[in-house]
Structures are given as C-alpha cells and as structure tokens.
C-alpha cells in the first residue's frame, strides 16, 4: 500500500469502509479489488500495478474507470 499522510489515510479508510465495507489495507492483504471485491489476477503493465497501490482498483475496474 502507498504510504500516505496519516490523516489522509484515515479519511480514505473511513470513506472506503463506509462505501465498500473494507479498508484499502485489508483489501490489499486479501488481494482483492477495493471496489468490486474480485481477486487480483494481474495487471497489464507496471503503471496499472502502481495505480493499484494508489487506488486499490483491479485491472478491470481501472479500465472501466479510466478508459
């Protein structure tokens, strides 16, 4: 998981906990997408892998969100 300012991380964790009932840290430990809950199966490139560290989104959710 990306290291963030503690206050920012707490705010993000509070948001994801309310929206998807899981913190990004927990999703990363379970190797699942923070948004859809599916298992992480891989990424198409290093940029997508880095994005997962920032957002917690799997490749499919990244593609649907950013493309």
PDB file of N, CA, C and O in Angstrom, chain B, residues numbered from 101:
ATOM      1  N   UNK B 101       0.843  -1.175   0.000  1.00  0.00           N
ATOM      2  CA  UNK B 101       0.000   0.000   0.000  1.00  0.00           C
ATOM      3  C   UNK B 101       0.882   1.230   0.000  1.00  0.00           C
ATOM      4  O   UNK B 101       1.940   1.243   0.629  1.00  0.00           O
ATOM      5  N   UNK B 102       0.456   2.249  -0.694  1.00  0.00           N
ATOM      6  CA  UNK B 102       1.156   3.517  -0.767  1.00  0.00           C
ATOM      7  C   UNK B 102       1.180   4.177   0.600  1.00  0.00           C
ATOM      8  O   UNK B 102       0.159   4.224   1.286  1.00  0.00           O
ATOM      9  N   UNK B 103       2.338   4.687   1.001  1.00  0.00           N
ATOM     10  CA  UNK B 103       2.444   5.396   2.276  1.00  0.00           C
ATOM     11  C   UNK B 103       1.894   6.804   2.099  1.00  0.00           C
ATOM     12  O   UNK B 103       2.336   7.548   1.223  1.00  0.00           O
ATOM     13  N   UNK B 104       0.928   7.164   2.937  1.00  0.00           N
ATOM     14  CA  UNK B 104       0.292   8.478   2.872  1.00  0.00           C
ATOM     15  C   UNK B 104       0.357   9.144   4.237  1.00  0.00           C
ATOM     16  O   UNK B 104       0.624   8.501   5.252  1.00  0.00           O
ATOM     17  N   UNK B 105       0.112  10.428   4.236  1.00  0.00           N
ATOM     18  CA  UNK B 105      -0.060  11.163   5.475  1.00  0.00           C
ATOM     19  C   UNK B 105      -1.128  10.450   6.296  1.00  0.00           C
ATOM     20  O   UNK B 105      -2.148  10.024   5.753  1.00  0.00           O
ATOM     21  N   UNK B 106      -0.899  10.318   7.598  1.00  0.00           N
ATOM     22  CA  UNK B 106      -1.811   9.552   8.456  1.00  0.00           C
ATOM     23  C   UNK B 106      -3.244  10.095   8.403  1.00  0.00           C
ATOM     24  O   UNK B 106      -4.191   9.310   8.356  1.00  0.00           O
ATOM     25  N   UNK B 107      -3.418  11.411   8.409  1.00  0.00           N
ATOM     26  CA  UNK B 107      -4.762  11.997   8.359  1.00  0.00           C
ATOM     27  C   UNK B 107      -5.455  11.680   7.041  1.00  0.00           C
ATOM     28  O   UNK B 107      -6.645  11.367   7.019  1.00  0.00           O
ATOM     29  N   UNK B 108      -4.711  11.760   5.947  1.00  0.00           N
ATOM     30  CA  UNK B 108      -5.284  11.432   4.638  1.00  0.00           C
ATOM     31  C   UNK B 108      -5.666   9.958   4.583  1.00  0.00           C
ATOM     32  O   UNK B 108      -6.746   9.614   4.102  1.00  0.00           O
ATOM     33  N   UNK B 109      -4.781   9.077   5.076  1.00  0.00           N
ATOM     34  CA  UNK B 109      -5.088   7.651   5.061  1.00  0.00           C
ATOM     35  C   UNK B 109      -6.316   7.341   5.908  1.00  0.00           C
ATOM     36  O   UNK B 109      -7.147   6.521   5.518  1.00  0.00           O
ATOM     37  N   UNK B 110      -6.435   7.986   7.055  1.00  0.00           N
ATOM     38  CA  UNK B 110      -7.618   7.773   7.906  1.00  0.00           C
ATOM     39  C   UNK B 110      -8.893   8.209   7.198  1.00  0.00           C
ATOM     40  O   UNK B 110      -9.921   7.538   7.292  1.00  0.00           O
ATOM     41  N   UNK B 111      -8.828   9.337   6.486  1.00  0.00           N
ATOM     42  CA  UNK B 111     -10.000   9.823   5.749  1.00  0.00           C
ATOM     43  C   UNK B 111     -10.375   8.846   4.633  1.00  0.00           C
ATOM     44  O   UNK B 111     -11.550   8.525   4.456  1.00  0.00           O
ATOM     45  N   UNK B 112      -9.380   8.377   3.885  1.00  0.00           N
ATOM     46  CA  UNK B 112      -9.644   7.422   2.802  1.00  0.00           C
ATOM     47  C   UNK B 112     -10.183   6.103   3.345  1.00  0.00           C
ATOM     48  O   UNK B 112     -11.107   5.522   2.776  1.00  0.00           O
ATOM     49  N   UNK B 113      -9.604   5.633   4.445  1.00  0.00           N
ATOM     50  CA  UNK B 113     -10.084   4.388   5.043  1.00  0.00           C
ATOM     51  C   UNK B 113     -11.521   4.537   5.531  1.00  0.00           C
ATOM     52  O   UNK B 113     -12.328   3.619   5.384  1.00  0.00           O
ATOM     53  N   UNK B 114     -11.840   5.693   6.111  1.00  0.00           N
ATOM     54  CA  UNK B 114     -13.212   5.932   6.558  1.00  0.00           C
ATOM     55  C   UNK B 114     -14.189   5.908   5.397  1.00  0.00           C
ATOM     56  O   UNK B 114     -15.281   5.350   5.505  1.00  0.00           O
ATOM     57  N   UNK B 115     -13.788   6.521   4.275  1.00  0.00           N
ATOM     58  CA  UNK B 115     -14.638   6.540   3.085  1.00  0.00           C
ATOM     59  C   UNK B 115     -14.845   5.135   2.538  1.00  0.00           C
ATOM     60  O   UNK B 115     -15.982   4.715   2.321  1.00  0.00           O
ATOM     61  N   UNK B 116     -13.754   4.401   2.313  1.00  0.00           N
ATOM     62  CA  UNK B 116     -13.898   3.067   1.729  1.00  0.00           C
ATOM     63  C   UNK B 116     -14.615   2.120   2.685  1.00  0.00           C
ATOM     64  O   UNK B 116     -15.347   1.233   2.247  1.00  0.00           O
ATOM     65  N   UNK B 117     -14.414   2.300   3.959  1.00  0.00           N
ATOM     66  CA  UNK B 117     -15.108   1.455   4.941  1.00  0.00           C
ATOM     67  C   UNK B 117     -16.618   1.659   4.840  1.00  0.00           C
ATOM     68  O   UNK B 117     -17.382   0.698   4.925  1.00  0.00           O
ATOM     69  N   UNK B 118     -17.048   2.912   4.660  1.00  0.00           N
ATOM     70  CA  UNK B 118     -18.486   3.187   4.530  1.00  0.00           C
ATOM     71  C   UNK B 118     -19.034   2.733   3.186  1.00  0.00           C
ATOM     72  O   UNK B 118     -20.156   2.232   3.113  1.00  0.00           O
ATOM     73  N   UNK B 119     -18.263   2.901   2.129  1.00  0.00           N
ATOM     74  CA  UNK B 119     -18.762   2.603   0.779  1.00  0.00           C
ATOM     75  C   UNK B 119     -18.691   1.112   0.455  1.00  0.00           C
ATOM     76  O   UNK B 119     -19.662   0.543  -0.042  1.00  0.00           O
ATOM     77  N   UNK B 120     -17.565   0.482   0.726  1.00  0.00           N
ATOM     78  CA  UNK B 120     -17.398  -0.923   0.351  1.00  0.00           C
ATOM     79  C   UNK B 120     -17.134  -1.832   1.552  1.00  0.00           C
ATOM     80  O   UNK B 120     -16.834  -3.015   1.390  1.00  0.00           O
ATOM     81  N   UNK B 121     -17.247  -1.276   2.741  1.00  0.00           N
ATOM     82  CA  UNK B 121     -17.100  -2.023   3.991  1.00  0.00           C
ATOM     83  C   UNK B 121     -15.738  -2.702   4.133  1.00  0.00           C
ATOM     84  O   UNK B 121     -15.635  -3.792   4.697  1.00  0.00           O
ATOM     85  N   UNK B 122     -14.695  -2.047   3.616  1.00  0.00           N
ATOM     86  CA  UNK B 122     -13.350  -2.616   3.706  1.00  0.00           C
ATOM     87  C   UNK B 122     -12.327  -1.495   3.542  1.00  0.00           C
ATOM     88  O   UNK B 122     -12.510  -0.601   2.716  1.00  0.00           O
ATOM     89  N   UNK B 123     -11.258  -1.541   4.320  1.00  0.00           N
ATOM     90  CA  UNK B 123     -10.182  -0.573   4.116  1.00  0.00           C
ATOM     91  C   UNK B 123      -9.297  -1.046   2.974  1.00  0.00           C
ATOM     92  O   UNK B 123      -9.282  -2.230   2.637  1.00  0.00           O
ATOM     93  N   UNK B 124      -8.567  -0.124   2.388  1.00  0.00           N
ATOM     94  CA  UNK B 124      -7.666  -0.481   1.299  1.00  0.00           C
ATOM     95  C   UNK B 124      -6.581  -1.435   1.801  1.00  0.00           C
ATOM     96  O   UNK B 124      -6.180  -2.351   1.085  1.00  0.00           O
ATOM     97  N   UNK B 125      -6.116  -1.225   3.005  1.00  0.00           N
ATOM     98  CA  UNK B 125      -5.096  -2.109   3.573  1.00  0.00           C
ATOM     99  C   UNK B 125      -5.618  -3.549   3.667  1.00  0.00           C
ATOM    100  O   UNK B 125      -4.908  -4.495   3.324  1.00  0.00           O
ATOM    101  N   UNK B 126      -6.844  -3.704   4.126  1.00  0.00           N
ATOM    102  CA  UNK B 126      -7.431  -5.043   4.238  1.00  0.00           C
ATOM    103  C   UNK B 126      -7.624  -5.671   2.855  1.00  0.00           C
ATOM    104  O   UNK B 126      -7.346  -6.855   2.663  1.00  0.00           O
ATOM    105  N   UNK B 127      -8.098  -4.880   1.901  1.00  0.00           N
ATOM    106  CA  UNK B 127      -8.286  -5.388   0.542  1.00  0.00           C
ATOM    107  C   UNK B 127      -6.955  -5.837  -0.052  1.00  0.00           C
ATOM    108  O   UNK B 127      -6.879  -6.878  -0.704  1.00  0.00           O
ATOM    109  N   UNK B 128      -5.910  -5.050   0.178  1.00  0.00           N
ATOM    110  CA  UNK B 128      -4.600  -5.414  -0.360  1.00  0.00           C
ATOM    111  C   UNK B 128      -4.081  -6.703   0.287  1.00  0.00           C
ATOM    112  O   UNK B 128      -3.518  -7.554  -0.401  1.00  0.00           O
ATOM    113  N   UNK B 129      -4.264  -6.851   1.589  1.00  0.00           N
ATOM    114  CA  UNK B 129      -3.837  -8.075   2.267  1.00  0.00           C
ATOM    115  C   UNK B 129      -4.596  -9.288   1.743  1.00  0.00           C
ATOM    116  O   UNK B 129      -4.030 -10.375   1.628  1.00  0.00           O
ATOM    117  N   UNK B 130      -5.876  -9.104   1.427  1.00  0.00           N
ATOM    118  CA  UNK B 130      -6.701 -10.193   0.899  1.00  0.00           C
ATOM    119  C   UNK B 130      -6.520 -10.377  -0.606  1.00  0.00           C
ATOM    120  O   UNK B 130      -7.044 -11.325  -1.191  1.00  0.00           O
ATOM    121  N   UNK B 131      -5.766  -9.452  -1.233  1.00  0.00           N
ATOM    122  CA  UNK B 131      -5.523  -9.464  -2.682  1.00  0.00           C
ATOM    123  C   UNK B 131      -6.826  -9.414  -3.466  1.00  0.00           C
ATOM    124  O   UNK B 131      -7.051 -10.195  -4.390  1.00  0.00           O
ATOM    125  N   UNK B 132      -7.682  -8.464  -3.066  1.00  0.00           N
ATOM    126  CA  UNK B 132      -8.941  -8.238  -3.772  1.00  0.00           C
ATOM    127  C   UNK B 132      -9.054  -6.759  -4.147  1.00  0.00           C
ATOM    128  O   UNK B 132      -8.375  -5.908  -3.573  1.00  0.00           O
ATOM    129  N   UNK B 133      -9.909  -6.473  -5.104  1.00  0.00           N
ATOM    130  CA  UNK B 133     -10.181  -5.103  -5.536  1.00  0.00           C
ATOM    131  C   UNK B 133     -11.019  -4.397  -4.468  1.00  0.00           C
ATOM    132  O   UNK B 133     -11.974  -4.967  -3.941  1.00  0.00           O
ATOM    133  N   UNK B 134     -10.659  -3.170  -4.160  1.00  0.00           N
ATOM    134  CA  UNK B 134     -11.397  -2.400  -3.159  1.00  0.00           C
ATOM    135  C   UNK B 134     -12.814  -2.095  -3.642  1.00  0.00           C
ATOM    136  O   UNK B 134     -13.714  -1.907  -2.823  1.00  0.00           O
ATOM    137  N   UNK B 135     -13.022  -2.043  -4.936  1.00  0.00           N
ATOM    138  CA  UNK B 135     -14.327  -1.651  -5.463  1.00  0.00           C
ATOM    139  C   UNK B 135     -15.239  -2.842  -5.743  1.00  0.00           C
ATOM    140  O   UNK B 135     -16.360  -2.894  -5.236  1.00  0.00           O
ATOM    141  N   UNK B 136     -14.769  -3.804  -6.548  1.00  0.00           N
ATOM    142  CA  UNK B 136     -15.646  -4.921  -6.947  1.00  0.00           C
ATOM    143  C   UNK B 136     -15.492  -6.150  -6.058  1.00  0.00           C
ATOM    144  O   UNK B 136     -16.359  -7.023  -6.055  1.00  0.00           O
ATOM    145  N   UNK B 137     -14.401  -6.226  -5.306  1.00  0.00           N
ATOM    146  CA  UNK B 137     -14.190  -7.345  -4.402  1.00  0.00           C
ATOM    147  C   UNK B 137     -13.622  -8.597  -5.044  1.00  0.00           C
ATOM    148  O   UNK B 137     -13.412  -9.601  -4.363  1.00  0.00           O
ATOM    149  N   UNK B 138     -13.370  -8.552  -6.350  1.00  0.00           N
ATOM    150  CA  UNK B 138     -12.813  -9.716  -7.050  1.00  0.00           C
ATOM    151  C   UNK B 138     -11.330  -9.871  -6.732  1.00  0.00           C
ATOM    152  O   UNK B 138     -10.641  -8.898  -6.423  1.00  0.00           O
ATOM    153  N   UNK B 139     -10.852 -11.110  -6.812  1.00  0.00           N
ATOM    154  CA  UNK B 139      -9.439 -11.399  -6.586  1.00  0.00           C
ATOM    155  C   UNK B 139      -8.581 -10.692  -7.636  1.00  0.00           C
ATOM    156  O   UNK B 139      -8.962 -10.603  -8.803  1.00  0.00           O
ATOM    157  N   UNK B 140      -7.435 -10.197  -7.214  1.00  0.00           N
ATOM    158  CA  UNK B 140      -6.482  -9.586  -8.139  1.00  0.00           C
ATOM    159  C   UNK B 140      -5.790 -10.718  -8.892  1.00  0.00           C
ATOM    160  O   UNK B 140      -5.196 -11.611  -8.289  1.00  0.00           O
ATOM    161  N   UNK B 141      -5.878 -10.666 -10.210  1.00  0.00           N
ATOM    162  CA  UNK B 141      -5.293 -11.730 -11.033  1.00  0.00           C
ATOM    163  C   UNK B 141      -4.076 -11.260 -11.812  1.00  0.00           C
ATOM    164  O   UNK B 141      -3.366 -12.082 -12.391  1.00  0.00           O
ATOM    165  N   UNK B 142      -3.821  -9.980 -11.841  1.00  0.00           N
ATOM    166  CA  UNK B 142      -2.665  -9.447 -12.554  1.00  0.00           C
ATOM    167  C   UNK B 142      -2.991  -8.103 -13.166  1.00  0.00           C
ATOM    168  O   UNK B 142      -4.133  -7.644 -13.153  1.00  0.00           O
ATOM    169  N   UNK B 143      -1.950  -7.486 -13.704  1.00  0.00           N
ATOM    170  CA  UNK B 143      -2.095  -6.173 -14.315  1.00  0.00           C
ATOM    171  C   UNK B 143      -1.420  -6.179 -15.674  1.00  0.00           C
ATOM    172  O   UNK B 143      -0.479  -6.937 -15.910  1.00  0.00           O
ATOM    173  N   UNK B 144      -1.907  -5.327 -16.564  1.00  0.00           N
ATOM    174  CA  UNK B 144      -1.375  -5.332 -17.925  1.00  0.00           C
ATOM    175  C   UNK B 144      -0.021  -4.651 -18.043  1.00  0.00           C
ATOM    176  O   UNK B 144       0.708  -4.899 -19.003  1.00  0.00           O
ATOM    177  N   UNK B 145       0.326  -3.801 -17.091  1.00  0.00           N
ATOM    178  CA  UNK B 145       1.627  -3.141 -17.136  1.00  0.00           C
ATOM    179  C   UNK B 145       1.983  -2.581 -15.753  1.00  0.00           C
ATOM    180  O   UNK B 145       1.180  -2.631 -14.821  1.00  0.00           O
ATOM    181  N   UNK B 146       3.186  -2.056 -15.646  1.00  0.00           N
ATOM    182  CA  UNK B 146       3.674  -1.535 -14.371  1.00  0.00           C
ATOM    183  C   UNK B 146       2.861  -0.329 -13.907  1.00  0.00           C
ATOM    184  O   UNK B 146       2.641  -0.159 -12.708  1.00  0.00           O
ATOM    185  N   UNK B 147       2.419   0.494 -14.826  1.00  0.00           N
ATOM    186  CA  UNK B 147       1.604   1.655 -14.461  1.00  0.00           C
ATOM    187  C   UNK B 147       0.300   1.217 -13.787  1.00  0.00           C
ATOM    188  O   UNK B 147      -0.126   1.828 -12.807  1.00  0.00           O
ATOM    189  N   UNK B 148      -0.324   0.177 -14.300  1.00  0.00           N
ATOM    190  CA  UNK B 148      -1.548  -0.346 -13.697  1.00  0.00           C
ATOM    191  C   UNK B 148      -1.275  -0.928 -12.315  1.00  0.00           C
ATOM    192  O   UNK B 148      -2.095  -0.793 -11.407  1.00  0.00           O
ATOM    193  N   UNK B 149      -0.125  -1.571 -12.158  1.00  0.00           N
ATOM    194  CA  UNK B 149       0.263  -2.119 -10.851  1.00  0.00           C
ATOM    195  C   UNK B 149       0.448  -0.976  -9.846  1.00  0.00           C
ATOM    196  O   UNK B 149       0.029  -1.084  -8.694  1.00  0.00           O
ATOM    197  N   UNK B 150       1.072   0.109 -10.285  1.00  0.00           N
ATOM    198  CA  UNK B 150       1.255   1.280  -9.417  1.00  0.00           C
ATOM    199  C   UNK B 150      -0.094   1.907  -9.064  1.00  0.00           C
ATOM    200  O   UNK B 150      -0.302   2.338  -7.930  1.00  0.00           O
ATOM    201  N   UNK B 151      -1.003   1.956 -10.027  1.00  0.00           N
ATOM    202  CA  UNK B 151      -2.331   2.508  -9.772  1.00  0.00           C
ATOM    203  C   UNK B 151      -3.058   1.698  -8.704  1.00  0.00           C
ATOM    204  O   UNK B 151      -3.769   2.267  -7.875  1.00  0.00           O
ATOM    205  N   UNK B 152      -2.889   0.391  -8.713  1.00  0.00           N
ATOM    206  CA  UNK B 152      -3.499  -0.447  -7.684  1.00  0.00           C
ATOM    207  C   UNK B 152      -3.003  -0.042  -6.302  1.00  0.00           C
ATOM    208  O   UNK B 152      -3.779  -0.017  -5.347  1.00  0.00           O
ATOM    209  N   UNK B 153      -1.719   0.275  -6.190  1.00  0.00           N
ATOM    210  CA  UNK B 153      -1.162   0.700  -4.901  1.00  0.00           C
ATOM    211  C   UNK B 153      -1.781   2.017  -4.446  1.00  0.00           C
ATOM    212  O   UNK B 153      -1.884   2.271  -3.246  1.00  0.00           O
ATOM    213  N   UNK B 154      -2.191   2.853  -5.390  1.00  0.00           N
ATOM    214  CA  UNK B 154      -2.800   4.149  -5.063  1.00  0.00           C
ATOM    215  C   UNK B 154      -4.289   4.005  -4.779  1.00  0.00           C
ATOM    216  O   UNK B 154      -4.782   4.481  -3.756  1.00  0.00           O
ATOM    217  N   UNK B 155      -5.003   3.346  -5.690  1.00  0.00           N
ATOM    218  CA  UNK B 155      -6.469   3.335  -5.625  1.00  0.00           C
ATOM    219  C   UNK B 155      -7.073   2.057  -5.073  1.00  0.00           C
ATOM    220  O   UNK B 155      -8.182   2.072  -4.539  1.00  0.00           O
ATOM    221  N   UNK B 156      -6.345   0.939  -5.200  1.00  0.00           N
ATOM    222  CA  UNK B 156      -6.900  -0.347  -4.777  1.00  0.00           C
ATOM    223  C   UNK B 156      -7.787  -0.995  -5.822  1.00  0.00           C
ATOM    224  O   UNK B 156      -8.450  -1.992  -5.539  1.00  0.00           O
ATOM    225  N   UNK B 157      -7.809  -0.435  -7.044  1.00  0.00           N
ATOM    226  CA  UNK B 157      -8.665  -0.951  -8.112  1.00  0.00           C
ATOM    227  C   UNK B 157      -7.962  -2.026  -8.922  1.00  0.00           C
ATOM    228  O   UNK B 157      -6.792  -1.883  -9.277  1.00  0.00           O
ATOM    229  N   UNK B 158      -8.691  -3.117  -9.217  1.00  0.00           N
ATOM    230  CA  UNK B 158      -8.168  -4.173 -10.080  1.00  0.00           C
ATOM    231  C   UNK B 158      -8.066  -3.652 -11.520  1.00  0.00           C
ATOM    232  O   UNK B 158      -8.496  -2.539 -11.821  1.00  0.00           O
ATOM    233  N   UNK B 159      -7.491  -4.478 -12.400  1.00  0.00           N
ATOM    234  CA  UNK B 159      -7.323  -4.052 -13.788  1.00  0.00           C
ATOM    235  C   UNK B 159      -8.660  -3.739 -14.449  1.00  0.00           C
ATOM    236  O   UNK B 159      -8.787  -2.730 -15.142  1.00  0.00           O
ATOM    237  N   UNK B 160      -9.653  -4.594 -14.241  1.00  0.00           N
ATOM    238  CA  UNK B 160     -10.965  -4.382 -14.849  1.00  0.00           C
ATOM    239  C   UNK B 160     -11.578  -3.060 -14.385  1.00  0.00           C
ATOM    240  O   UNK B 160     -12.082  -2.286 -15.199  1.00  0.00           O
ATOM    241  N   UNK B 161     -11.531  -2.804 -13.078  1.00  0.00           N
ATOM    242  CA  UNK B 161     -12.114  -1.556 -12.553  1.00  0.00           C
ATOM    243  C   UNK B 161     -11.311  -0.339 -12.997  1.00  0.00           C
ATOM    244  O   UNK B 161     -11.882   0.726 -13.234  1.00  0.00           O
ATOM    245  N   UNK B 162      -9.995  -0.485 -13.111  1.00  0.00           N
ATOM    246  CA  UNK B 162      -9.186   0.617 -13.646  1.00  0.00           C
ATOM    247  C   UNK B 162      -9.615   0.920 -15.078  1.00  0.00           C
ATOM    248  O   UNK B 162      -9.828   2.077 -15.440  1.00  0.00           O
ATOM    249  N   UNK B 163      -9.739  -0.132 -15.886  1.00  0.00           N
ATOM    250  CA  UNK B 163     -10.120   0.060 -17.287  1.00  0.00           C
ATOM    251  C   UNK B 163     -11.495   0.723 -17.400  1.00  0.00           C
ATOM    252  O   UNK B 163     -11.693   1.611 -18.230  1.00  0.00           O
ATOM    253  N   UNK B 164     -12.427   0.296 -16.577  1.00  0.00           N
ATOM    254  CA  UNK B 164     -13.772   0.880 -16.615  1.00  0.00           C
ATOM    255  C   UNK B 164     -13.789   2.319 -16.100  1.00  0.00           C
ATOM    256  O   UNK B 164     -14.617   3.125 -16.525  1.00  0.00           O
ATOM    257  N   UNK B 165     -12.885   2.634 -15.197  1.00  0.00           N
ATOM    258  CA  UNK B 165     -12.856   3.972 -14.590  1.00  0.00           C
ATOM    259  C   UNK B 165     -12.072   4.965 -15.427  1.00  0.00           C
ATOM    260  O   UNK B 165     -12.510   6.102 -15.607  1.00  0.00           O
ATOM    261  N   UNK B 166     -10.924   4.559 -15.939  1.00  0.00           N
ATOM    262  CA  UNK B 166     -10.001   5.497 -16.555  1.00  0.00           C
ATOM    263  C   UNK B 166      -9.993   5.483 -18.075  1.00  0.00           C
ATOM    264  O   UNK B 166      -9.384   6.362 -18.685  1.00  0.00           O
ATOM    265  N   UNK B 167     -10.650   4.512 -18.707  1.00  0.00           N
ATOM    266  CA  UNK B 167     -10.600   4.450 -20.180  1.00  0.00           C
ATOM    267  C   UNK B 167     -11.927   4.868 -20.769  1.00  0.00           C
ATOM    268  O   UNK B 167     -12.083   4.882 -21.990  1.00  0.00           O
TER     269      UNK B 167
END
